[in-house]
């Protein structure tokens, strides 16, 4: 199993912490965000890591020479989906993908690995509790999901909180066949929408992963959810960074 970590962007909302280093280098409780992720992966036996970088990638190359790297040189003009697809050549076997600015437990990863579905998304069902403290990142900005019978039915920021099953954590697992589906839908959408609006993105190049995921759901591709409640935190703003210092305990976020 390979893990693909998406970390090309600058993380401007985490300034000044990201002024001179990648966002994933920010330290939470004396450990880099990136190192928390590596520890979670290592605990379940995943050591094959691809890092898709852009901003300050050379610092990651220097400190983590064991990684496989893919360089999104145009990171300032594109977004998460394009970053992920820079590692298309490594998707010929099962893989996990995640954002580089999140904290998560080994249990969350273990749950994805143990699920039998071709595509499974890690979903935080305790998300609303975290958002009580996130005034700079409102619930409207959460990548929420609705579900039925174990399957994800919709993934969209616009889902009303009362209707949401939980928040997509940014961590997903694909088997080899579903990775091919992911690439097929990406190629199709890129050919159709490149330089044009794509769902909520102003242009396709600025799309998020969830935009393509929703496209796939509507095309009949099944995605299942693996739930967690508290074993995940996002570090998007300086406020999130400060909350993590107080709440993250390496496995769960405390009150």
Helices and strands as residue ranges (DSSP letters): E 2-7, G 12-14, G 23-25, E 27-28, E 31-32, H 33-43, E 48-53, H 57-63, E 68-71, G 75-77, H 80-85, G 88-90, E 95-99, E 102-104, H 106-114, E 119-124, H 127-131, G 139-141, E 144-148, E 151-156, G 161-163, E 166-174, H 176-193, G 204-206, H 209-218, E 224-228, E 232-234, H 238-247
